[in-house]
Structures are given as C-alpha cells and as structure tokens.
Amino acid sequence: MDQSVVVHRRALPGGAPVAEIRLMRPERGNALDEDMLGRIARIAQDLAGEEALRAVLLTGEGRHFCAGADLGWMRRAAELSGAENLRDAAHLDRALGSLAALPVPLIAVVQGCCYGGGLGLISCADVALAEASATFRFSEPRLGLVPAVISPFVVRAIGLRRARRRFLTAEPFGADEAWADGLVHEVLPAPAMQGRIEALVAAIAACGPQALRQCKALLARLERHDGLADETDHARALIARMRTTPEAQEGMAAFLAKRPPAWAAASPDAD
C-alpha cells in the first residue's frame, strides 16, 4: 500500500476532531510525483465528506516540507504523447483543487525547503506557518520549466506583482520574505511551532463549526469572481508542452548531473 502520503486523526481536549495530511517521502525531500498527488487529492476529498471534522493540518515528514516536483516524474512525463502528457499534468491541479476545496480550515506547516509545487500546496492553505529557517523558491525556470499549474493559486495568495518578482528570477528567499509576500502568515522558531499549531486549532475549535464552513463557502464563492480558475486548462497545456521541450530536458539533465545547464554555462551564477 502506498504510504507516500498518510492521514492522522486526533481529537482536541474538547473532543473536536482534527486531521493531518502528512507527506511521507523524507528521503526525497517529499518531492511530489503522480502517486503522491493522487493520494493528496483522494485524502482531501475523503476528509471533505467528514461532517464532524473541524480542521486539517498539512505537514511534511523529515527535514523538508516539499522540494517540489520529483524530477523522475517530470522526465517520465516528457516521454508521453501530447494527449497523455496533458492528462498527466492534471495530477497537480486536482491535488491543489482538492486541498483548496476543503470545507474546514487548512493549516500548512513549513520547515526546510518549500520549492516549486510545494509553494502551490501552501498557497491553498487558509493559514500557513513557517519555521524561521525555512527557504522558498519558484525553482521551475531554473530547470527550463514554468510554475504553470500552481500559478492561479499562488497569484490568488500573493498577487500578480509579487508573483512576477518570484517567477521571473527563481531566486531562493527566506521565511521573512515569504511572510512579507503573504505566502506565509507567521514565522516562528522551530521550538515554538507545535505550541502555535495547538493554539490555532484551539482557536478554530472555539468557533461555530457551521459558521466556519459557511465562511469557507463564502470565500470560495468570492474567489470565483477573480477569473483565475478560467486559466486551469491553459496552465495544464502549458506545463504539458514545456516539459517536452529541449530546454526543459537540458535543464532537468543538468540538475541531475549537478552541472549548469547549457544556457547558463557562461554565467558566474550558474550554480
């Protein structure tokens, strides 16, 4: 049985049930592949049907929250036909959409690296917490790729102007900068994180459960007016096309070989 993503349930002191979706590929930095994304989508959809549930945590096992997309998956996808590649590109969108559609508050907790698709995951959260030492990066352009599927979720979270800055340089940035951008809501030292999580879920449990569900439904209704959901098909088609290009193949090969890609070979910043 696939255990790359697991769900844990517990009850708060007052009895309110809380679930935790945990990424469980620490040996790969919790890098996302099609199987993990399928499990995230199914777990989120199952949790959405639990009427008593009050909140969901999204966490990653090990040193890193999520290192982005698994390059093995990306390279496999590059060998698919156009139609197969387009279908494959839907895995990430379904996972993000299922998280965003949860009818209860979703709290993401970030440690270590949060790159690429991991930033899409936290952009779906209602509350995102980060350890002070966490690092972030929209790393796709460094590989000859585009943060296409995550873009509607990210732009909704931080706005177009900040997304331009991050997408078009692919520079790493720290937790304080992620807070300034609005990617995360709070930055905490690691020893303080668990206490803050408990305080947040207690605050949520103190609210009317149906009131919070109606808040989520209201926010989802308002989001429909921003037009970003209309970009889903284009975003899927774009990443499906881009990952089959020679540039992306060179970028991924260079990353795996730990060398600069051909387009950056002469740059002093190529590493």
BAFI-3210 file (N, C-alpha, C; in Angstrom, 3 decimals, decimal comma, padded with zeros to 6 digits):
// residues 271
n [1|2|3|4|5|6|7|8|9|10|11|12|13|14|15|16|17|18|19|20|21|22|23|24|25|26|27|28|29|30|31|32|33|34|35|36|37|38|39|40|41|42|43|44|45|46|47|48|49|50|51|52|53|54|55|56|57|58|59|60|61|62|63|64|65|66|67|68|69|70|71|72|73|74|75|76|77|78|79|80|81|82|83|84|85|86|87|88|89|90|91|92|93|94|95|96|97|98|99|100|101|102|103|104|105|106|107|108|109|110|111|112|113|114|115|116|117|118|119|120|121|122|123|124|125|126|127|128|129|130|131|132|133|134|135|136|137|138|139|140|141|142|143|144|145|146|147|148|149|150|151|152|153|154|155|156|157|158|159|160|161|162|163|164|165|166|167|168|169|170|171|172|173|174|175|176|177|178|179|180|181|182|183|184|185|186|187|188|189|190|191|192|193|194|195|196|197|198|199|200|201|202|203|204|205|206|207|208|209|210|211|212|213|214|215|216|217|218|219|220|221|222|223|224|225|226|227|228|229|230|231|232|233|234|235|236|237|238|239|240|241|242|243|244|245|246|247|248|249|250|251|252|253|254|255|256|257|258|259|260|261|262|263|264|265|266|267|268|269|270|271]
n.u [000,840|000,514|002,272|003,092|001,807|000,066|-002,725|-003,549|-005,606|-006,957|-008,323|-009,162|-008,730|-011,372|-012,810|-013,133|-012,640|-009,632|-007,697|-004,637|-002,786|-000,026|002,996|005,116|007,717|010,461|013,082|013,330|012,975|010,282|009,419|007,133|005,239|003,238|001,800|001,836|000,458|-002,014|-002,842|-002,967|-005,110|-007,219|-007,325|-007,925|-010,428|-011,877|-011,745|-013,203|-015,766|-016,312|-018,343|-018,047|-015,513|-013,099|-010,751|-007,836|-004,498|-001,549|001,386|004,952|007,051|010,236|013,266|012,473|009,691|008,582|010,194|009,414|008,465|008,988|011,772|012,171|009,567|008,874|010,606|009,771|007,237|007,843|008,258|005,829|002,925|001,352|-001,397|-001,440|000,364|-000,956|-003,117|-001,662|-000,630|-002,706|-002,660|-001,382|-002,992|-005,471|-004,861|-004,200|-006,591|-008,356|-007,381|-007,757|-010,505|-011,372|-013,783|-013,263|-010,990|-007,647|-004,394|-001,124|002,172|005,446|008,760|012,320|013,038|010,827|009,775|008,895|006,215|005,549|005,100|002,729|001,092|001,086|-000,097|-002,720|-003,602|-005,463|-004,248|-000,831|002,118|005,557|008,767|011,497|013,873|013,179|013,258|012,432|011,384|010,568|011,352|011,150|011,768|014,572|015,014|014,182|011,455|008,011|006,129|003,354|000,816|000,499|000,187|-002,394|-003,232|-001,107|-000,971|-003,448|-002,938|-000,758|-000,793|-000,380|001,818|003,808|004,121|005,275|007,849|008,888|008,533|010,003|012,669|013,412|014,839|016,113|014,449|013,930|012,124|011,151|010,907|009,021|006,895|006,535|005,693|003,247|002,976|003,275|001,750|002,725|005,905|007,996|010,245|011,613|011,216|008,907|006,855|005,003|003,449|002,198|000,678|-001,123|-002,463|-003,697|-005,459|-007,060|-008,232|-009,722|-011,446|-012,949|-014,701|-017,923|-018,807|-020,415|-020,552|-017,885|-017,643|-019,442|-018,137|-015,897|-017,222|-018,306|-015,975|-014,952|-016,906|-016,565|-013,999|-014,492|-014,996|-012,616|-011,549|-009,352|-009,598|-010,373|-008,093|-007,125|-007,125|-005,395|-003,051|-002,462|-002,027|000,186|002,312|002,398|003,275|005,718|007,422|008,272|010,070|013,295|014,757|013,766|014,414|017,197|017,569|016,622|018,286|020,758|020,434|020,210|022,709|024,229|025,350|025,815|023,107|023,040|022,364|023,197|025,850|027,976|027,621|028,489|026,849|025,797|025,521]
n.v [-001,201|002,220|004,554|007,146|009,465|010,163|010,051|011,319|011,207|013,006|013,935|017,051|018,502|019,212|017,461|017,954|016,872|016,626|016,496|015,363|015,741|014,206|014,465|011,905|011,230|011,517|010,899|011,819|014,474|014,949|015,279|015,709|013,318|011,631|009,646|010,491|012,923|012,021|010,659|012,761|014,225|012,334|011,837|014,410|014,786|012,741|013,615|015,941|015,035|014,427|015,244|016,013|016,973|019,451|020,873|020,813|019,800|020,338|018,813|017,986|015,171|014,814|016,656|018,543|020,371|020,280|019,549|020,237|019,241|015,821|014,986|012,679|011,912|014,110|013,741|011,255|011,968|013,587|011,843|010,984|010,901|013,754|013,968|012,199|013,477|015,822|014,847|013,804|016,118|017,031|015,960|017,467|019,756|018,692|017,812|020,250|021,653|020,042|020,324|023,098|023,159|022,089|022,010|022,976|024,826|024,894|024,303|024,917|023,764|024,653|023,544|023,581|023,143|024,613|024,333|025,022|023,026|022,673|025,237|025,735|024,036|025,276|027,634|027,004|026,853|028,019|029,119|029,606|028,508|029,034|027,755|029,662|029,167|028,199|027,847|029,147|028,787|029,475|027,383|026,386|027,806|027,682|025,168|025,130|025,110|026,015|027,595|026,697|025,279|025,770|028,481|029,973|029,571|030,586|033,287|034,118|033,998|035,766|037,869|039,465|041,173|040,521|037,868|038,120|039,028|036,787|034,552|035,323|035,536|033,321|033,118|031,954|032,482|033,668|032,864|035,226|036,925|035,458|035,794|038,584|038,675|037,442|034,750|033,086|033,239|033,477|033,475|031,419|030,400|027,096|025,579|026,746|026,080|023,853|024,550|026,839|025,757|024,203|026,238|027,554|025,573|025,257|027,788|027,702|025,592|026,843|028,360|028,548|025,546|025,262|027,898|028,431|026,699|027,889|030,310|029,446|028,558|030,967|032,438|030,850|031,261|034,001|033,890|032,868|034,997|036,130|035,173|033,517|030,760|030,195|029,873|027,348|025,215|026,266|026,492|023,805|022,841|024,342|023,513|020,856|021,048|022,437|020,752|018,869|020,067|020,744|022,547|022,196|019,492|019,628|021,270|019,684|017,451|018,648|019,482|017,005|015,996|017,720|020,055|023,189|024,273|024,349|026,918|028,540|028,161|029,912|031,696|033,341|032,858|030,396|028,162]
n.w [000,000|-000,843|000,963|000,740|001,284|004,178|006,449|009,583|012,458|015,206|018,401|019,828|023,154|023,908|022,405|019,683|016,387|014,485|011,524|010,004|007,140|005,911|004,240|003,154|002,138|003,048|002,347|-000,201|000,049|000,224|-002,387|-005,042|-006,825|-009,356|-007,969|-005,278|-005,535|-006,416|-004,125|-002,263|-003,354|-003,177|-000,398|000,585|-000,604|000,647|003,318|003,099|003,149|005,783|008,220|010,897|011,174|012,109|011,447|009,281|009,070|007,139|006,532|006,402|006,494|008,050|007,173|005,288|004,026|001,349|-001,595|-004,115|-007,469|-008,307|-010,126|-011,571|-012,203|-013,822|-015,974|-016,908|-017,759|-019,898|-021,946|-022,756|-024,940|-026,557|-025,770|-023,596|-021,926|-021,339|-019,855|-017,723|-016,603|-015,132|-012,599|-010,517|-010,465|-009,671|-007,076|-005,786|-006,152|-004,674|-002,068|-001,726|-001,790|000,569|003,171|005,683|007,865|006,602|007,584|006,849|007,478|007,459|007,063|006,529|003,079|000,735|-002,258|-005,695|-006,617|-003,945|-003,022|-004,271|-002,782|-000,205|-000,887|-001,107|001,441|004,293|006,465|006,834|008,271|009,043|009,820|011,095|009,774|007,290|003,692|000,465|-002,965|-006,300|-008,351|-010,915|-013,449|-013,431|-014,287|-016,848|-016,965|-016,171|-013,599|-013,913|-013,352|-010,638|-010,645|-010,652|-007,998|-006,516|-007,377|-006,495|-003,795|-003,281|-005,077|-008,308|-008,790|-006,861|-007,541|-010,079|-009,418|-008,080|-009,843|-012,094|-011,471|-010,016|-007,665|-004,500|-001,353|002,000|005,093|006,285|004,075|002,667|004,380|004,141|001,502|001,734|001,435|003,633|006,868|009,441|011,054|012,858|015,529|015,494|017,973|018,945|017,288|017,515|019,726|018,738|016,667|018,144|019,510|017,396|016,317|018,526|018,663|016,309|016,960|018,872|017,492|015,887|014,307|011,959|011,201|010,460|008,294|006,569|006,230|004,770|002,454|001,565|001,009|-001,045|-002,939|-003,473|-004,567|-007,064|-008,667|-009,393|-011,701|-012,063|-012,011|-014,564|-015,972|-015,775|-017,746|-019,683|-018,156|-017,566|-020,169|-020,875|-019,109|-019,818|-022,434|-022,139|-020,647|-022,427|-024,061|-025,623|-024,024|-021,402|-021,069|-021,114|-018,882|-016,736|-016,993|-016,499|-013,861|-012,520|-013,083|-011,692|-012,789|-014,563|-016,672|-020,300|-021,224|-019,172|-018,845|-019,133|-017,145|-014,107|-011,986|-012,250|-010,604]
ca.u [000,000|001,279|002,290|003,809|001,011|-000,785|-003,611|-003,705|-006,733|-006,914|-009,352|-008,698|-009,219|-012,827|-013,409|-013,231|-011,720|-008,710|-006,943|-003,346|-002,275|001,423|003,824|005,963|008,881|011,551|014,339|013,317|012,550|008,847|009,175|005,818|005,064|001,827|001,159|001,607|-000,593|-003,283|-003,224|-003,389|-006,450|-008,208|-007,446|-008,649|-011,827|-012,487|-011,894|-014,262|-017,047|-016,449|-019,112|-017,629|-014,131|-013,012|-009,590|-006,873|-003,108|-000,771|002,754|005,896|007,948|011,664|013,901|011,901|008,258|008,386|011,238|008,842|008,110|010,001|012,280|011,935|008,217|008,900|011,299|008,879|006,137|008,351|008,243|004,448|002,339|000,752|-002,645|-001,098|001,031|-001,986|-003,823|-000,746|-000,467|-003,858|-002,472|-001,102|-004,158|-006,501|-004,442|-004,344|-008,010|-008,992|-006,990|-008,404|-011,946|-011,745|-014,785|-012,802|-009,685|-006,447|-003,199|000,122|003,314|006,610|010,132|013,283|012,773|009,495|010,103|008,028|004,865|005,299|004,525|001,329|000,388|000,830|-000,984|-004,089|-003,915|-006,078|-003,210|000,465|003,145|006,880|009,906|012,325|014,964|012,649|013,619|011,389|011,886|009,863|012,571|010,890|012,529|015,960|015,020|013,576|010,031|007,170|005,215|002,082|-000,379|000,355|000,112|-003,623|-003,278|-000,087|-001,383|-004,551|-002,388|000,196|-000,975|000,387|003,079|004,788|004,385|006,243|009,181|009,343|008,591|010,918|014,072|013,632|015,803|015,658|014,171|013,736|010,796|010,705|010,459|007,769|005,869|006,289|004,940|001,944|002,954|003,027|001,135|003,533|007,236|008,266|011,361|011,152|010,670|007,605|005,878|003,914|002,564|001,374|-000,303|-002,178|-003,249|-004,542|-006,574|-007,964|-008,999|-010,696|-012,449|-013,791|-015,671|-019,038|-018,377|-021,149|-020,163|-016,623|-017,891|-020,073|-017,063|-015,127|-018,069|-018,394|-014,697|-014,866|-017,805|-015,917|-012,860|-014,930|-015,081|-011,302|-011,242|-008,148|-009,957|-010,519|-006,771|-006,702|-006,816|-004,191|-001,902|-002,154|-001,466|001,499|003,344|002,492|004,100|007,064|008,326|008,776|010,965|014,732|015,246|013,434|015,201|018,543|017,545|016,493|019,507|021,825|020,205|020,536|024,162|024,845|026,139|024,989|022,506|023,785|022,106|023,826|027,210|028,948|027,234|029,152|025,821|025,151|025,224]
ca.v [000,000|003,453|005,352|008,387|010,484|009,496|010,932|011,003|011,894|013,093|014,791|018,093|018,257|019,314|016,422|018,323|016,078|017,311|015,561|015,821|015,144|014,286|013,973|010,894|010,803|012,378|010,588|012,603|015,828|014,996|015,690|015,244|012,605|011,422|008,840|011,355|013,898|011,296|010,394|014,028|014,541|011,403|012,068|015,669|014,574|011,950|014,473|016,917|014,410|014,158|016,377|016,442|017,469|020,883|021,493|019,903|020,228|019,827|018,804|017,123|014,385|014,980|017,977|019,476|020,282|019,751|020,030|020,482|018,061|014,783|015,111|011,417|012,010|015,076|013,154|010,225|012,645|014,145|010,788|010,661|011,597|015,030|013,751|011,587|014,490|016,746|014,160|013,686|017,443|017,305|015,414|018,539|020,629|018,028|017,827|021,611|021,975|019,299|020,984|024,407|022,973|021,565|022,900|023,403|025,492|024,125|024,936|024,345|023,967|024,536|023,527|023,254|023,663|024,616|024,736|024,604|022,584|022,869|026,566|025,586|023,435|026,226|028,689|026,518|026,836|029,204|029,655|028,969|028,801|028,621|027,889|030,805|028,728|027,666|028,548|029,060|029,093|029,052|026,891|025,814|028,392|027,230|023,860|025,255|024,843|027,156|027,274|026,946|024,781|026,411|029,937|030,597|029,500|031,496|034,671|034,401|034,139|036,866|038,938|039,343|041,904|039,727|036,661|038,478|039,069|035,443|033,674|035,776|035,433|031,985|033,204|031,476|033,532|033,152|032,891|036,607|037,420|034,764|036,484|039,895|038,433|036,870|033,295|032,519|034,215|033,640|032,858|031,084|029,484|025,706|025,090|027,352|025,749|022,974|025,311|027,731|024,918|023,860|027,438|027,819|024,627|025,569|028,966|027,237|024,784|027,734|028,986|027,700|024,711|025,584|029,255|028,363|026,071|028,892|031,253|028,847|028,555|032,351|032,796|030,121|031,957|035,246|033,564|032,578|036,251|036,655|034,704|032,699|029,365|030,048|029,630|025,974|024,440|026,826|026,156|022,393|022,685|024,970|022,673|019,634|021,366|022,887|019,719|018,052|020,873|020,520|023,360|021,524|018,270|020,034|021,769|018,573|016,650|019,401|019,434|015,670|015,822|018,746|020,950|024,264|023,990|024,948|028,357|029,261|027,656|031,001|032,635|033,093|032,484|029,203|027,160]
ca.w [000,000|-000,947|002,190|000,472|001,972|005,153|007,210|011,001|013,094|016,661|018,984|020,731|024,520|023,979|021,577|018,265|015,570|013,581|010,689|009,495|005,906|006,074|003,148|003,793|001,346|003,532|001,659|-001,445|000,370|-000,038|-003,772|-005,475|-008,090|-009,662|-006,937|-004,108|-005,837|-006,415|-002,742|-001,651|-003,845|-002,618|001,038|000,791|-000,965|001,715|004,504|002,832|003,451|007,214|008,728|012,233|011,137|012,390|010,823|008,655|009,007|006,019|007,037|005,709|007,346|007,834|007,195|004,325|003,770|-000,003|-002,503|-005,439|-008,256|-008,482|-011,497|-012,261|-012,760|-014,916|-017,127|-017,465|-018,447|-021,151|-022,955|-023,087|-026,075|-026,184|-025,036|-022,310|-021,124|-020,866|-018,769|-016,594|-015,990|-014,273|-011,253|-009,566|-010,362|-008,863|-005,674|-005,271|-006,097|-003,585|-000,815|-001,652|-001,635|001,888|003,774|007,008|007,749|006,286|008,129|006,332|008,390|006,579|007,571|005,485|001,735|000,129|-003,624|-006,791|-006,278|-002,521|-002,865|-004,625|-001,646|000,886|-001,380|-000,916|002,874|004,891|007,339|006,580|009,266|008,596|010,716|010,716|008,901|006,035|002,464|-000,551|-004,303|-007,502|-008,984|-012,237|-014,571|-013,414|-014,943|-018,164|-016,807|-015,798|-012,495|-014,600|-012,684|-009,334|-010,767|-010,162|-006,543|-005,986|-007,635|-005,569|-002,437|-003,069|-006,038|-009,544|-008,727|-006,119|-008,332|-011,119|-008,804|-007,717|-011,007|-013,147|-011,042|-009,450|-006,574|-003,193|-000,378|003,343|005,689|006,493|002,781|002,365|005,186|003,531|000,271|002,032|001,241|004,958|007,764|010,641|011,066|014,250|015,781|015,487|019,245|019,237|016,263|017,950|020,591|017,915|015,984|019,099|019,778|016,224|016,207|019,650|018,253|015,325|017,646|019,671|016,591|015,474|013,176|010,735|010,810|009,727|006,989|005,722|005,872|003,667|001,263|001,120|000,388|-002,315|-003,878|-003,866|-005,429|-008,437|-009,417|-009,777|-013,046|-012,146|-012,298|-016,010|-016,552|-015,478|-018,954|-020,298|-017,310|-017,789|-021,516|-020,902|-018,490|-020,632|-023,592|-021,768|-020,138|-023,531|-024,897|-025,411|-022,925|-020,144|-020,983|-020,731|-017,510|-015,793|-017,071|-015,834|-012,416|-012,037|-013,223|-010,838|-013,629|-015,107|-017,984|-021,416|-021,358|-018,063|-018,682|-019,068|-016,088|-012,822|-011,012|-012,791|-009,596]
c.u [000,872|001,141|003,044|003,097|000,080|-001,684|-003,702|-004,881|-006,521|-008,043|-008,694|-009,264|-010,735|-013,556|-013,499|-012,216|-010,923|-007,971|-005,629|-002,992|-000,760|002,135|004,917|007,032|010,099|012,869|014,445|012,895|011,066|008,535|007,926|005,900|003,579|001,111|000,869|000,461|-001,963|-003,763|-003,661|-004,820|-007,495|-008,414|-008,244|-010,129|-012,552|-012,729|-013,024|-015,644|-017,283|-017,085|-018,619|-016,252|-014,099|-011,840|-008,698|-005,503|-002,459|000,697|003,633|006,826|009,400|012,113|013,158|010,402|008,001|009,390|010,728|008,484|009,288|010,475|012,166|010,568|008,209|009,551|010,471|007,774|006,588|008,341|006,835|004,018|001,726|-000,503|-002,381|-000,458|000,028|-002,780|-002,947|-000,587|-001,613|-003,650|-002,279|-002,319|-005,260|-006,138|-004,635|-005,819|-008,730|-008,629|-007,725|-009,900|-012,344|-012,720|-014,438|-011,433|-008,538|-005,232|-001,983|001,273|004,585|007,903|011,060|012,924|011,290|009,668|008,991|006,615|004,535|004,700|003,065|000,518|000,077|-000,057|-002,453|-004,544|-004,593|-005,110|-001,927|001,467|004,485|007,881|010,822|013,440|014,489|013,109|012,613|011,986|010,903|010,936|012,381|011,695|014,004|016,121|014,458|012,081|009,311|006,294|003,764|000,873|-000,584|000,028|-001,223|-003,709|-002,288|-000,506|-002,543|-004,022|-001,571|000,043|-000,006|001,754|004,150|005,124|005,373|007,668|009,720|009,485|009,754|012,377|014,414|014,684|015,252|015,393|013,772|012,325|010,279|010,221|009,152|006,619|005,520|005,475|003,518|001,848|002,721|002,506|001,957|004,851|007,613|009,561|010,824|010,584|009,270|006,496|004,717|002,930|001,650|000,319|-001,463|-003,058|-004,190|-005,728|-007,556|-008,827|-010,077|-011,818|-013,389|-014,833|-016,799|-018,666|-019,107|-020,819|-018,864|-016,807|-018,559|-019,086|-016,253|-015,938|-018,192|-017,117|-014,519|-015,751|-017,168|-014,741|-013,279|-014,972|-013,713|-010,832|-010,068|-008,449|-010,102|-009,197|-006,306|-006,290|-005,546|-002,955|-001,498|-001,479|-000,050|002,564|003,497|003,381|005,545|007,970|008,800|009,787|012,426|015,282|014,968|014,227|016,637|018,573|017,471|017,731|020,656|021,671|020,609|022,035|024,945|025,829|025,248|024,317|023,239|023,589|022,793|025,300|028,237|028,670|027,964|028,172|025,163|024,834|024,045]
c.v [001,246|004,265|006,662|009,605|009,747|010,531|010,417|011,801|011,922|014,013|015,826|017,828|018,342|018,307|016,741|017,539|016,942|016,233|016,204|015,037|015,320|013,683|013,092|010,337|011,609|012,127|011,320|014,041|016,050|015,559|014,992|014,473|012,319|010,607|009,669|012,327|013,240|011,013|011,670|014,357|013,637|011,625|013,342|015,511|013,748|012,804|015,486|016,358|014,116|015,360|016,893|017,100|018,977|021,580|020,408|020,564|019,600|019,949|017,884|016,441|014,737|016,428|019,000|019,270|019,673|020,386|020,292|019,192|017,105|014,803|013,812|011,396|012,956|014,476|012,030|010,873|013,198|013,127|010,387|011,377|012,913|014,858|013,150|012,620|015,481|016,131|014,079|015,009|017,778|016,818|016,524|019,430|020,002|018,046|019,213|021,986|021,290|019,893|022,311|024,278|022,382|022,522|023,384|024,053|024,516|024,922|024,215|024,730|023,649|024,529|023,192|023,907|023,580|025,198|024,317|024,264|022,700|024,229|026,590|025,019|024,472|027,376|028,289|026,626|028,134|029,900|028,893|029,461|028,318|028,740|028,983|030,424|028,196|028,506|028,204|029,387|028,597|028,615|026,444|026,471|028,015|025,886|023,925|024,973|026,120|026,742|027,460|026,543|025,455|027,898|030,545|030,622|030,489|032,946|035,060|034,661|035,409|038,015|038,831|040,016|041,106|038,440|036,954|038,416|037,668|034,535|034,037|035,841|034,052|031,995|032,544|032,662|032,904|033,334|034,304|037,224|036,746|035,386|037,838|039,761|037,959|035,385|032,561|033,632|034,481|032,902|032,654|030,294|028,061|025,245|025,629|026,860|024,915|023,700|026,233|026,949|024,595|025,058|027,753|026,868|024,825|026,780|028,585|026,464|025,639|028,453|028,009|026,867|025,024|026,995|029,234|027,714|027,066|029,994|030,725|028,875|029,965|032,772|032,107|030,786|033,255|034,993|033,340|033,834|036,765|036,148|033,759|031,234|029,128|029,719|028,183|025,207|024,953|026,445|024,701|022,197|023,256|024,072|021,371|019,870|021,655|021,742|018,736|018,808|020,509|021,329|022,694|020,235|018,564|020,510|020,658|017,690|017,338|019,355|018,069|015,397|016,822|019,609|022,079|023,810|024,757|026,452|029,189|028,926|028,760|031,965|032,322|032,656|031,168|028,161|027,567]
c.w [000,000|000,333|001,990|001,045|002,917|005,830|008,634|011,547|014,597|017,123|019,895|022,130|024,675|023,117|020,102|017,444|014,590|012,795|010,261|008,240|005,943|004,862|003,737|002,848|001,780|002,826|000,322|-001,187|000,155|-001,427|-004,297|-006,784|-008,276|-008,593|-005,684|-004,358|-005,881|-005,005|-002,032|-002,065|-003,208|-001,126|001,307|000,461|000,098|002,962|004,327|003,165|004,919|007,900|010,081|012,250|011,327|011,708|010,235|008,676|007,781|006,397|006,187|006,693|007,023|007,808|006,348|004,170|002,398|-000,944|-003,907|-006,143|-008,342|-009,946|-012,279|-012,914|-013,965|-016,164|-017,740|-018,288|-019,795|-022,271|-023,373|-024,359|-025,598|-025,351|-023,662|-021,381|-020,555|-019,725|-017,527|-015,859|-015,043|-012,846|-010,224|-009,377|-009,520|-007,387|-005,062|-005,138|-004,958|-002,225|-000,653|-001,379|-000,290|002,570|005,176|006,863|007,524|006,748|007,581|007,258|007,613|007,375|006,417|004,167|001,395|-001,268|-004,578|-006,356|-004,806|-002,231|-003,306|-003,474|-000,572|000,438|-001,270|000,532|003,302|005,830|007,034|007,607|008,734|009,731|010,184|009,745|007,553|004,844|001,366|-001,914|-005,359|-008,492|-010,438|-013,361|-014,590|-014,118|-016,356|-018,149|-016,358|-014,617|-012,927|-013,764|-011,331|-009,447|-010,322|-008,634|-005,921|-006,181|-006,736|-004,160|-002,272|-004,051|-007,206|-009,439|-007,993|-006,874|-009,461|-010,564|-008,567|-008,940|-011,929|-012,727|-010,517|-008,350|-005,313|-002,272|000,948|003,866|005,901|005,181|002,363|003,141|004,563|002,246|000,538|001,759|002,552|005,856|009,023|010,476|012,528|014,371|015,906|016,825|019,574|018,314|016,780|018,845|019,799|017,139|016,918|019,408|018,615|016,141|017,363|019,306|017,241|016,003|018,499|018,821|016,268|014,264|011,885|010,261|010,005|008,359|006,039|005,339|004,701|002,369|000,691|000,403|-000,963|-003,374|-004,376|-004,810|-006,874|-009,303|-009,853|-011,141|-013,154|-012,456|-013,806|-016,696|-016,404|-016,729|-019,626|-019,503|-017,496|-019,146|-021,582|-020,294|-019,273|-021,842|-023,202|-021,345|-021,200|-024,384|-024,644|-024,230|-021,576|-019,981|-020,572|-019,281|-016,488|-015,803|-016,347|-014,322|-011,852|-012,107|-012,366|-011,617|-014,096|-016,401|-019,066|-021,493|-020,269|-017,914|-018,520|-017,925|-014,802|-011,741|-011,390|-011,753|-008,745]
res [m|d|q|s|v|v|v|h|r|r|a|l|p|g|g|a|p|v|a|e|i|r|l|m|r|p|e|r|g|n|a|l|d|e|d|m|l|g|r|i|a|r|i|a|q|d|l|a|g|e|e|a|l|r|a|v|l|l|t|g|e|g|r|h|f|c|a|g|a|d|l|g|w|m|r|r|a|a|e|l|s|g|a|e|n|l|r|d|a|a|h|l|d|r|a|l|g|s|l|a|a|l|p|v|p|l|i|a|v|v|q|g|c|c|y|g|g|g|l|g|l|i|s|c|a|d|v|a|l|a|e|a|s|a|t|f|r|f|s|e|p|r|l|g|l|v|p|a|v|i|s|p|f|v|v|r|a|i|g|l|r|r|a|r|r|r|f|l|t|a|e|p|f|g|a|d|e|a|w|a|d|g|l|v|h|e|v|l|p|a|p|a|m|q|g|r|i|e|a|l|v|a|a|i|a|a|c|g|p|q|a|l|r|q|c|k|a|l|l|a|r|l|e|r|h|d|g|l|a|d|e|t|d|h|a|r|a|l|i|a|r|m|r|t|t|p|e|a|q|e|g|m|a|a|f|l|a|k|r|p|p|a|w|a|a|a|s|p|d|a|d]
***
